[in-house]
Amino acid sequence: MTIAVYLPLLLALPLTVSAGWLVHRGTPTAMARALAAVALVAGAASTWSLTMLALTLLDDVPPLSALDDHPTVELPEPVPGPVALVAALVLLGGAVRLLAELRQRAQTVRLLHAIGVPQDGLVVADWSTPLAVAVPGRWGQRGHLLITTGILRLLDGDERQVLFAHEHAHLTHRHHRLTSVAAAAAAVNPLLIPVRQAVAYLVEREADEDAAVAVADRDLTAQAVARAALASVTAGPTAALGIHGGGAVVRRVRALNNPAPIPRKRPLIAAVLLAAGLFAAVTTATVQFVALARAWL
């Protein structure tokens, strides 16, 4: 195999470096989805590349065709043994991190659902801790909001409207899916951690913009976001889901103090080109891998 098998691992670097820049280009809606999609492609591509490298450790693999008379296919040694061993260890580490991520999210959802039975899509918990979170639904259900009395006492009537609009935006846009995809990609490829953070920030920005439209007041929205996010806890169940509004408060408030973002095509084109490059590299490496295996049939 040529350098093509390593390219999916290397192409994650441009995405990692540019993630912080892309969050300020275009609309949060478009960029959140673009980054989550490219992160998914990058995570899958790097995992498959590591798998191909790790498979070269095997002396024998099952035949590629059930009709073939040979009992096994003996692969050549297209990469050095230590490289293949490292790839196998990295692949195993990614699998462990992915399983831990999925388990944590599943436990978090169960915990949030156990807090109370929603009435009209809302659970109000009698807690002094200021907290508001959009709880993902089960089995295709819409989900509900979890609001504490602490956050309700903190905000006035107008600010509460911002709060509810913000959290409803998380449910409407199913932001937990975007953050889950980005988190899964970062679990299998730690180089994508900045992308995971960028997606988490962008979904908050999208919810902020939806709230600003709902109340028709960007200044009020900025004020409510600042008060609620700075007072809310930054650890616990909501932090695990990545849909709570406690992070990057200064940047979010600053963005709300500026005009609404306008759509831009260039960042999206860059994301599409990067995804296409990843797909091309993986396809090339896969063709080479199969050709090497068939050569020994």
C-alpha positions in Angstrom: 0.0 0.0 0.0 1.2 3.5 -0.7 0.9 6.8 1.2 -2.9 6.8 0.4 -3.5 4.6 3.4 -2.0 7.2 5.7 -3.8 10.2 4.1 -7.1 9.8 6.0 -5.0 10.0 9.2 -3.2 13.1 8.1 -6.2 14.9 6.5 -7.8 15.2 9.9 -5.1 17.8 10.7 -6.4 20.5 8.4 -9.9 20.0 9.8 -8.6 20.3 13.3 -6.6 23.4 12.6 -9.4 25.1 10.8 -12.2 24.2 13.2 -11.8 27.3 15.3 -11.8 29.5 12.2 -14.8 27.9 10.6 -17.1 28.5 13.6 -17.0 32.2 12.8 -17.7 31.8 9.1 -21.2 31.5 7.8 -24.3 30.6 9.8 -24.1 28.4 12.9 -26.8 26.2 11.3 -24.8 25.4 8.2 -21.4 25.1 9.8 -22.6 22.9 12.7 -23.9 20.4 10.2 -21.0 20.7 7.8 -18.4 20.1 10.6 -20.3 17.2 12.1 -20.6 15.5 8.7 -16.9 16.0 7.9 -16.0 14.8 11.3 -18.0 11.7 10.8 -16.3 11.1 7.4 -12.9 11.8 8.9 -13.5 9.5 11.9 -14.7 6.6 9.7 -11.9 7.1 7.2 -9.2 7.1 9.8 -10.7 4.0 11.5 -10.8 2.1 8.2 -7.2 3.1 7.4 -6.0 1.9 10.8 -8.0 -1.4 10.2 -6.2 -2.0 6.9 -2.9 -1.3 8.5 -3.7 -3.6 11.4 -4.8 -6.4 9.2 -1.4 -6.7 7.7 -0.3 -8.3 11.0 -2.2 -11.4 10.1 -0.5 -14.2 8.4 -3.8 -15.7 7.1 -7.2 -14.1 6.5 -10.4 -15.7 5.1 -10.6 -16.0 1.3 -12.1 -13.1 -0.5 -14.4 -15.4 -2.5 -16.3 -18.4 -1.3 -15.8 -19.9 -4.7 -12.0 -19.8 -4.4 -10.3 -23.2 -4.0 -7.6 -21.8 -1.7 -8.3 -22.2 2.0 -6.6 -19.0 2.9 -5.2 -15.8 1.5 -1.7 -14.9 2.7 -1.2 -11.2 2.7 2.2 -9.6 1.8 3.9 -7.2 4.1 3.0 -3.8 2.5 3.8 -1.9 5.7 6.5 -2.4 8.4 5.4 -4.7 11.3 5.8 -2.0 14.0 3.6 0.4 12.1 0.9 -2.2 11.8 1.2 -3.0 15.5 0.9 0.7 16.5 -2.2 0.9 14.2 -3.8 -2.0 15.9 -3.2 -0.5 19.4 -4.5 2.9 18.3 -7.6 1.2 16.8 -8.2 -0.7 20.0 -7.9 2.5 22.0 -10.4 4.2 19.8 -12.9 1.4 20.2 -12.6 1.6 24.0 -13.1 5.4 24.0 -16.1 5.1 21.6 -17.8 2.5 23.9 -17.1 4.7 26.9 -18.6 7.7 25.1 -21.7 5.8 24.1 -22.2 4.3 27.6 -21.8 7.7 29.2 -24.4 9.3 26.9 -26.9 6.4 27.4 -26.5 6.7 31.2 -27.0 10.5 31.0 -30.2 10.2 29.0 -31.6 7.6 31.5 -30.7 9.9 34.4 -32.3 12.9 32.8 -35.5 11.0 32.0 -35.6 9.6 35.6 -35.9 13.1 37.1 -39.5 13.5 36.3 -42.4 12.9 34.0 -42.9 15.8 31.5 -46.1 17.7 31.4 -46.7 19.4 28.1 -43.0 18.8 27.2 -41.7 20.3 30.4 -40.3 19.1 33.7 -39.7 21.6 36.5 -37.4 20.4 39.2 -37.4 22.1 42.6 -33.7 22.6 42.7 -31.8 25.7 43.8 -29.1 25.0 41.1 -29.8 27.2 38.0 -30.2 24.7 35.2 -32.0 24.3 31.9 -31.4 21.5 29.5 -33.1 20.0 26.4 -33.5 16.3 27.1 -33.5 14.1 24.0 -36.5 11.9 23.4 -36.6 8.1 23.2 -37.5 6.0 20.3 -38.1 8.9 17.9 -40.0 11.0 20.5 -39.4 14.8 20.5 -38.0 15.1 24.0 -38.7 17.6 26.7 -37.2 20.5 28.6 -35.8 20.2 32.2 -35.9 23.5 34.0 -35.1 24.1 37.7 -36.7 26.6 40.0 -33.3 28.0 40.5 -33.0 29.2 36.9 -36.6 30.5 36.9 -35.9 32.6 40.0 -32.7 34.0 38.4 -34.4 35.3 35.2 -37.2 37.8 34.8 -40.2 37.2 32.5 -38.6 38.3 29.3 -35.4 36.4 29.9 -37.4 33.3 30.6 -38.8 33.6 27.1 -35.3 33.6 25.7 -34.4 30.6 27.9 -37.4 28.5 26.6 -36.8 29.5 23.0 -33.2 28.5 23.3 -33.9 25.1 24.7 -36.7 24.4 22.3 -34.3 25.2 19.5 -32.1 22.3 20.7 -35.1 20.0 20.5 -36.3 21.3 17.2 -32.9 20.9 15.5 -32.0 17.7 17.3 -28.7 19.1 18.4 -27.9 16.1 20.5 -27.4 14.1 17.3 -24.9 16.6 15.9 -22.9 16.6 19.2 -23.1 12.8 19.4 -21.7 12.4 15.9 -18.9 14.8 16.6 -18.1 13.2 20.0 -18.0 9.7 18.4 -15.6 10.9 15.7 -13.4 12.5 18.3 -13.5 9.3 20.4 -12.1 7.2 17.5 -9.7 9.9 16.4 -8.6 12.3 19.1 -7.3 14.7 16.5 -10.9 15.6 16.0 -11.5 16.9 19.6 -11.3 20.6 18.4 -14.0 19.7 15.9 -16.2 18.2 18.6 -15.8 21.4 20.6 -16.6 23.6 17.6 -19.8 21.7 16.9 -20.8 22.0 20.6 -20.3 25.7 20.4 -22.1 26.1 17.1 -25.3 24.3 18.3 -25.4 26.8 21.2 -25.0 29.6 18.7 -27.8 28.3 16.5 -30.0 28.1 19.6 -29.1 31.6 20.6 -29.9 32.9 17.1 -33.3 31.1 17.1 -34.1 32.6 20.5 -33.1 36.1 19.3 -35.6 35.7 16.4 -38.3 34.3 18.7 -38.1 37.3 21.1 -37.1 39.8 18.3 -34.4 41.3 20.6 -30.8 40.4 20.2 -29.7 42.5 23.2 -32.3 40.8 25.5 -31.1 37.4 24.2 -27.4 38.3 25.0 -28.4 39.4 28.5 -30.3 36.3 29.2 -27.6 34.0 27.8 -24.9 35.7 29.9 -27.0 35.5 33.1 -28.2 32.0 32.7 -24.9 30.5 31.3 -22.6 32.1 33.9 -24.9 31.0 36.8 -25.4 27.4 35.5 -23.2 24.5 36.5 -20.6 23.4 33.9 -20.4 19.8 35.1 -22.8 16.9 35.5 -25.3 15.3 33.2 -25.7 18.3 30.8 -22.0 18.6 30.2 -21.9 15.0 29.0 -24.6 15.6 26.4 -22.8 18.7 25.1 -26.1 20.7 24.7 -25.9 22.9 27.8 -25.3 26.6 27.4 -22.6 27.1 29.9 -19.5 27.2 27.7 -17.9 30.0 25.6 -20.3 32.6 27.1 -18.2 35.6 26.1 -18.0 34.6 22.5 -21.7 33.9 22.4 -22.7 37.2 23.9 -20.3 39.0 21.6 -21.9 37.3 18.6 -25.4 38.3 19.7 -24.2 41.9 20.1 -23.3 41.9 16.4 -25.8 41.6 13.5 -27.1 38.1 12.6 -24.5 36.0 10.6 -25.0 35.7 6.8 -24.6 32.5 4.8 -21.3 32.0 3.2 -20.5 29.3 0.6 -16.7 29.2 0.8 -16.4 27.5 4.2 -18.9 24.9 3.1 -17.1 24.3 -0.1 -13.8 23.8 1.8 -15.6 21.2 4.1 -17.0 19.4 1.0 -13.6 19.3 -0.6 -12.0 17.9 2.5 -14.6 15.2 2.8 -14.1 14.4 -0.9 -10.3 14.1 -0.3 -10.9 11.7 2.6 -13.2 9.6 0.5 -10.8 9.5 -2.4 -7.9 8.5 -0.2 -9.8 5.7 1.5 -11.1 4.4 -1.8 -7.6 4.3 -3.3 -6.1 2.6 -0.2 -9.0 0.0 -0.2 -8.4 -0.8 -3.9 -4.7 -1.3 -3.2 -5.5 -3.5 -0.2 -7.9 -5.7 -2.1 -5.4 -6.0 -5.0 -2.7 -7.1 -2.6 -5.0 -9.8 -1.2 -6.1 -11.0 -4.6 -2.5 -11.3 -5.7 -2.0 -14.2 -3.3 -5.2 -16.1 -4.3 
